[in-house]
Amino acid sequence: MEDQQKNKSNKKYHIIIVLTFLILLSILTIADIITQDKFKSENENRILQQNPEFTINRLFNGQYTKEYENYISDQFILRDNWISLKVKTDQIMLKKDINGVYIGKDNYLLEKHNKNDIETEQLQLNINRLTQMCDKYKDKNIRIMTVPSAAAILSEKLPDFAPFYDDNKITEMIKSQLNDKNIILDTASILQEHKDEYIYYKTDHHWTSLGAYYAYAQWAQSIGITPLNQSEFDIKILSDEFYGTIHSKLNINTHADTIKAYYPKNEIDYMIKYNLENKQFDTVYNMDALKTKDKYSVFLNGNNAIAQISTNINNNRNLLIIRDSFANCFVPFALNHFENISVIDLRYYNAGIEQYINDNNITDILILYNTIKFAQDKNSSGLMK
């Protein structure tokens, strides 16, 4: 009799647990359905997956299923809260990497990259197109600057025994296939020399203005320009409350980064416009961005298809930078030496590069990418348009 009562009690307990779970699941599902989809995650600073278009072809080739899984993940209700809960759970379990991020030494958050996601057919295709472009414009002072990830330069900041992908391999792969080896800069060595300085943000994947400065000095010398010394700049703190894109993957308590701007003491006059619009600005710093989550977009107004800068320097040298976002804090150094600078992002710029070079009397070309982003870029066909 006592056993029967115990079994009934256990059965009721299990029923209550199941019903509670089903009720919670139903509430979350209904809330998820009625909640309006978000276009962008301010916390992660990226565009979220929208409800994908359904077609039979897209279903059978797997594209629809893949996008729909991303859609469910991106648009799930209280997504940021669930991410925080997962991170705390992983920390308790002493996992080395959480959401693809290592919690490193000295408060560094370092992205984990996998070889299989990087050394792909896309990488070789990008290298082929890059080498073709270098051969085509070898008379334009063309240079390649591949910027390693923070983990490749600051490997001692990684947790003990943490595996990581050394993306300096990508630079070596490019160099081995170039006809003129001097075209590609040894940016990694310069950054290694200064690895004990604040050359990478601790919560973001970008280099700091200081890191960009050292690379600028190396590049300038390679094309016959005398770079400005650091003493020739007024260095000002723009924000000491910057939490970058890597931090957004974890949302943990850590120290904020500091964003600095380098203003030349010997000021030059210049105007900049974006995306071929008529409106012009007299600064490359968008101070309004400091009021947002994406404070890094203070440099060059974030990512635009094209930015065009005209200065009062009359030397008939016109620079074209083909780039990703690592160039944003590099441009303020380069504009001190050219009459005109054009900055093109192939992710958003679909017009022809060749026509642009001819129409704007380009004399110098710099291709500036983070190595990982270059390897995975699917817009490299723009190099040969």
CORCORMO-V564421 format. One record per residue. N is the residue number from 1. RES is the residue in one letter. PHI is phi in whole degrees, -180 to 180 (999 if undefined). OMEGA is omega in degrees with one decimal (* if undefined). D_CENTER is the distance of its C-alpha to the mean C-alpha in Angstrom with 2 decimals. Layout:
n=[N;N]
res=[RES;RES]
phi=[PHI;PHI]
omega=[OMEGA;OMEGA]
d_center=[D_CENTER;D_CENTER]
This chain:
n=[1;2;3;4;5;6;7;8;9;10;11;12;13;14;15;16;17;18;19;20;21;22;23;24;25;26;27;28;29;30;31;32;33;34;35;36;37;38;39;40;41;42;43;44;45;46;47;48;49;50;51;52;53;54;55;56;57;58;59;60;61;62;63;64;65;66;67;68;69;70;71;72;73;74;75;76;77;78;79;80;81;82;83;84;85;86;87;88;89;90;91;92;93;94;95;96;97;98;99;100;101;102;103;104;105;106;107;108;109;110;111;112;113;114;115;116;117;118;119;120;121;122;123;124;125;126;127;128;129;130;131;132;133;134;135;136;137;138;139;140;141;142;143;144;145;146;147;148;149;150;151;152;153;154;155;156;157;158;159;160;161;162;163;164;165;166;167;168;169;170;171;172;173;174;175;176;177;178;179;180;181;182;183;184;185;186;187;188;189;190;191;192;193;194;195;196;197;198;199;200;201;202;203;204;205;206;207;208;209;210;211;212;213;214;215;216;217;218;219;220;221;222;223;224;225;226;227;228;229;230;231;232;233;234;235;236;237;238;239;240;241;242;243;244;245;246;247;248;249;250;251;252;253;254;255;256;257;258;259;260;261;262;263;264;265;266;267;268;269;270;271;272;273;274;275;276;277;278;279;280;281;282;283;284;285;286;287;288;289;290;291;292;293;294;295;296;297;298;299;300;301;302;303;304;305;306;307;308;309;310;311;312;313;314;315;316;317;318;319;320;321;322;323;324;325;326;327;328;329;330;331;332;333;334;335;336;337;338;339;340;341;342;343;344;345;346;347;348;349;350;351;352;353;354;355;356;357;358;359;360;361;362;363;364;365;366;367;368;369;370;371;372;373;374;375;376;377;378;379;380;381;382;383;384;385]
res=[M;E;D;Q;Q;K;N;K;S;N;K;K;Y;H;I;I;I;V;L;T;F;L;I;L;L;S;I;L;T;I;A;D;I;I;T;Q;D;K;F;K;S;E;N;E;N;R;I;L;Q;Q;N;P;E;F;T;I;N;R;L;F;N;G;Q;Y;T;K;E;Y;E;N;Y;I;S;D;Q;F;I;L;R;D;N;W;I;S;L;K;V;K;T;D;Q;I;M;L;K;K;D;I;N;G;V;Y;I;G;K;D;N;Y;L;L;E;K;H;N;K;N;D;I;E;T;E;Q;L;Q;L;N;I;N;R;L;T;Q;M;C;D;K;Y;K;D;K;N;I;R;I;M;T;V;P;S;A;A;A;I;L;S;E;K;L;P;D;F;A;P;F;Y;D;D;N;K;I;T;E;M;I;K;S;Q;L;N;D;K;N;I;I;L;D;T;A;S;I;L;Q;E;H;K;D;E;Y;I;Y;Y;K;T;D;H;H;W;T;S;L;G;A;Y;Y;A;Y;A;Q;W;A;Q;S;I;G;I;T;P;L;N;Q;S;E;F;D;I;K;I;L;S;D;E;F;Y;G;T;I;H;S;K;L;N;I;N;T;H;A;D;T;I;K;A;Y;Y;P;K;N;E;I;D;Y;M;I;K;Y;N;L;E;N;K;Q;F;D;T;V;Y;N;M;D;A;L;K;T;K;D;K;Y;S;V;F;L;N;G;N;N;A;I;A;Q;I;S;T;N;I;N;N;N;R;N;L;L;I;I;R;D;S;F;A;N;C;F;V;P;F;A;L;N;H;F;E;N;I;S;V;I;D;L;R;Y;Y;N;A;G;I;E;Q;Y;I;N;D;N;N;I;T;D;I;L;I;L;Y;N;T;I;K;F;A;Q;D;K;N;S;S;G;L;M;K]
phi=[999;-65;-67;-64;-63;-66;-65;-64;-64;-64;-64;-64;-62;-67;-64;-63;-62;-64;-63;-61;-63;-65;-65;-62;-63;-66;-62;-64;-65;-63;-63;-65;-71;-83;-75;-68;-63;-94;-85;-138;-94;-67;-67;-93;54;-152;-77;-86;-65;-96;-57;-72;-73;-98;-141;-62;-61;-69;-69;-76;-87;87;-68;-64;-61;-62;-68;-70;-62;-65;-63;-62;-66;-71;-101;-64;-62;57;-56;-62;-68;-66;-63;-61;-64;-64;-61;-64;-64;-65;-65;-62;-83;60;-71;-72;-119;-126;52;77;-130;-91;-88;-90;-79;57;68;-82;-106;-122;-71;-98;-122;-107;-55;-67;-88;-115;-83;-120;-62;-62;-61;-65;-62;-64;-65;-59;-68;-64;-66;-63;-66;-64;-66;-69;-117;-66;-91;-110;52;-72;-137;-115;-123;-103;-99;-66;-69;-60;-64;-72;-93;-108;-61;-70;-84;-69;-59;-56;66;-78;-72;-150;-93;-84;-77;-64;-59;-64;-62;-66;-63;-63;-59;-65;-106;-84;-72;-112;-67;-74;-68;-94;-87;-89;-62;-59;-65;-63;-69;-60;-62;-118;-66;-84;-100;-85;-101;-129;-66;-88;-117;-137;-84;-81;-80;-84;-62;-67;-60;-64;-61;-62;-69;-60;-62;-64;-64;-58;-63;-70;-114;80;-113;-85;-70;-72;-75;-60;-67;-90;-119;-91;-100;-121;-80;-91;-160;-120;-130;-95;-118;-89;-69;-69;-59;-65;-76;-117;55;-104;-76;-158;-75;-76;-88;-115;-103;-121;-121;-107;-105;-64;-66;-90;-65;-118;-91;-156;-132;-132;-135;-117;54;62;-81;-77;-67;-121;-128;-104;-150;-92;-107;-95;-64;-63;-65;-69;-90;-110;-65;-85;-70;-63;-72;-60;-83;59;60;76;-95;-127;-60;-152;-125;-125;-118;-117;-117;-94;-87;-105;-129;59;-107;-123;-101;-114;-110;-102;-153;-114;-69;-65;-78;-58;-93;-87;-56;-57;-81;-65;-69;-79;-133;-132;-71;-140;-132;-117;-121;-119;-111;-67;-68;-123;-102;-110;-77;-78;-69;-59;-63;-65;-60;-70;-69;-111;49;-67;-107;-136;-131;-127;-105;-123;-141;-67;-59;-65;-66;-64;-60;-100;-66;-104;-116;-68;-60;-64;-66;-112;-77]
omega=[-179.4;179.2;179.1;178.5;179.4;179.0;178.1;-179.7;178.7;-179.8;179.1;-180.0;-179.0;178.3;180.0;179.5;-178.9;-179.7;178.7;179.0;-179.3;179.1;178.7;179.5;178.9;179.9;179.6;-179.9;179.4;179.9;179.9;-178.4;-174.3;178.9;-179.1;179.5;176.6;178.8;-175.6;172.7;179.0;-178.8;-179.0;179.9;177.3;176.7;-179.1;178.3;177.0;-179.3;-172.9;176.8;-178.9;169.8;-179.9;-179.8;-178.7;176.5;-175.2;177.3;174.3;-176.4;-178.7;-178.9;179.9;-179.1;-179.1;175.5;177.1;179.1;179.6;-179.3;-176.6;-171.6;-178.0;-175.4;-179.2;-175.5;-178.1;179.6;178.6;178.1;179.8;179.4;179.0;180.0;-179.8;177.9;179.9;178.0;178.6;-179.4;175.6;176.4;-179.0;178.5;-177.3;-177.3;178.9;-178.0;172.1;170.8;-170.7;-179.6;178.5;175.1;176.8;171.3;-170.5;-178.9;174.0;179.1;-178.3;-178.5;-176.8;178.2;-172.4;-178.0;-174.7;175.3;179.2;179.5;-179.4;176.5;179.1;178.5;179.1;-179.1;179.5;-179.6;176.3;180.0;-180.0;177.0;-176.4;-174.2;-178.6;178.4;-175.8;-178.2;-175.3;177.6;175.5;176.5;176.5;-174.3;-179.1;174.0;-178.6;-177.6;-179.3;-179.2;-175.3;-175.2;179.2;177.6;179.8;172.9;-179.7;176.5;178.7;177.6;177.6;178.6;178.8;-174.2;169.3;176.2;-177.7;178.5;179.0;177.1;178.8;-176.7;-177.2;-176.7;177.2;175.1;177.0;-175.7;-178.0;-177.9;-176.8;-176.2;177.9;-176.9;-178.1;-178.3;178.5;179.8;176.5;-179.9;-175.0;-173.6;178.0;177.6;-175.3;-174.4;173.7;172.3;-179.3;-177.8;-175.4;-176.9;-177.9;168.5;176.9;176.2;178.1;176.3;178.7;179.6;-178.0;178.3;177.0;-178.7;178.7;-179.1;-177.8;179.6;-177.6;-179.8;173.7;178.5;175.8;-178.3;174.7;173.6;177.8;-179.8;179.8;177.7;163.0;-176.6;-174.4;175.3;177.7;178.9;171.9;-179.6;-176.3;171.8;-170.9;-172.0;178.3;176.9;-178.4;178.2;-176.6;-178.5;179.6;177.5;178.1;-178.5;178.2;175.6;177.4;176.6;179.6;176.4;179.4;177.8;179.9;179.2;174.3;-170.3;171.9;177.2;177.3;175.1;-179.9;173.9;-174.9;171.3;174.8;177.3;-177.2;-176.9;-177.9;179.9;-178.0;177.7;176.2;-179.9;177.0;-174.1;178.8;-179.6;-179.3;177.8;-175.9;174.9;-176.3;-175.8;178.5;179.5;169.9;177.8;172.0;177.3;177.9;-175.7;177.4;178.5;-179.2;171.4;-177.7;-177.3;173.8;-176.4;176.6;175.9;-177.6;-179.8;177.7;174.6;-176.7;-173.2;170.8;175.2;173.5;-160.4;161.7;-171.9;177.5;179.6;-172.8;179.5;175.9;-175.2;-179.8;175.8;-175.2;-173.7;178.2;-171.1;-173.7;176.5;178.0;175.4;174.4;-178.4;-173.9;176.5;-174.1;175.8;-175.4;-175.6;-174.8;179.3;-174.9;176.7;-178.0;179.5;-179.9;179.4;-179.7;-176.1;-173.6;174.9;-178.8;179.7;-177.0;178.7;174.1;174.9;-171.1;-179.6;161.6;-173.5;-179.4;-179.0;177.8;-178.2;-173.4;-176.9;-179.2;-177.8;-175.0;177.3;178.4;178.6;-173.9;179.9;*]
d_center=[67.58;65.22;62.96;62.98;61.97;59.19;57.93;58.09;56.20;53.45;53.32;52.97;50.20;48.22;48.89;47.63;44.40;43.82;44.71;42.47;39.52;40.37;40.75;37.39;35.77;37.59;36.58;32.87;33.21;35.10;32.74;29.77;31.67;32.77;29.50;27.70;24.38;21.31;19.03;15.99;15.20;15.00;14.59;11.55;10.26;10.36;13.31;15.86;18.01;21.23;24.67;24.68;27.50;30.26;32.09;34.23;32.33;28.95;30.72;32.26;29.27;27.30;24.62;26.17;26.50;22.90;21.64;24.35;23.39;19.82;21.58;23.87;21.19;19.02;22.13;24.24;26.06;25.06;21.92;20.40;23.80;24.01;20.64;22.00;25.25;23.78;21.85;25.16;27.06;24.87;25.25;29.00;29.02;27.39;24.63;22.46;19.19;18.67;16.40;14.62;14.35;16.84;18.53;19.18;21.67;21.77;19.57;16.41;14.24;12.85;11.12;13.73;13.33;16.39;18.04;19.27;15.89;14.93;18.30;19.25;21.12;17.98;17.03;20.59;20.65;17.67;19.49;22.69;21.44;19.87;23.19;25.16;23.42;24.05;27.67;28.05;26.91;28.11;30.20;27.26;26.19;23.17;20.73;17.73;15.24;13.09;11.20;11.74;9.94;11.74;14.09;15.34;16.40;17.37;19.01;21.93;19.96;19.67;22.51;25.59;25.75;22.26;21.31;18.01;16.80;17.14;14.67;16.83;18.90;16.73;17.58;21.16;21.28;20.32;22.80;25.54;25.50;25.50;28.97;28.25;26.53;26.29;23.67;20.83;20.20;20.39;17.39;17.47;21.06;20.48;17.87;20.28;23.02;21.33;19.80;22.22;20.78;17.96;15.34;12.41;11.97;13.74;12.13;8.43;6.10;6.35;9.82;12.51;14.73;17.16;15.05;14.34;18.10;19.26;17.40;18.79;22.24;22.17;21.14;23.70;26.45;25.79;26.57;29.52;28.14;29.02;25.97;26.64;27.31;25.58;29.04;28.87;26.21;26.66;23.78;23.38;21.65;19.98;19.21;19.92;18.87;15.08;13.76;10.01;8.15;9.72;12.94;12.89;13.40;16.47;17.69;19.97;21.86;20.38;20.24;18.01;15.98;17.36;15.86;18.10;18.94;21.08;23.99;26.35;29.88;31.29;29.72;29.27;29.50;26.88;25.88;22.67;22.40;19.77;20.17;23.71;25.07;28.05;26.85;25.96;24.63;25.72;22.56;18.89;18.30;18.25;20.00;20.20;16.53;17.73;19.84;17.08;14.73;11.66;13.08;10.22;11.21;14.41;13.24;14.32;14.53;10.91;10.14;13.58;15.34;17.14;17.96;21.31;22.68;26.37;27.87;31.45;31.13;33.63;32.91;32.25;28.91;26.21;22.66;20.24;16.54;14.76;11.08;7.42;5.91;7.02;10.35;10.63;12.36;14.00;15.98;18.32;19.71;20.23;22.07;24.90;26.16;26.15;28.23;25.54;21.80;20.02;16.24;15.45;12.49;14.07;12.39;14.73;17.32;20.20;22.90;24.10;22.59;26.06;27.81;25.42;25.99;29.72;29.99;28.19;29.83;26.65;27.73;24.53;21.34;18.12;15.50;12.37;9.47;7.71;10.49;9.17;7.21;10.51;12.63;11.59;11.43;14.52;15.09;16.37;19.84;19.12;19.61;23.24;24.19]
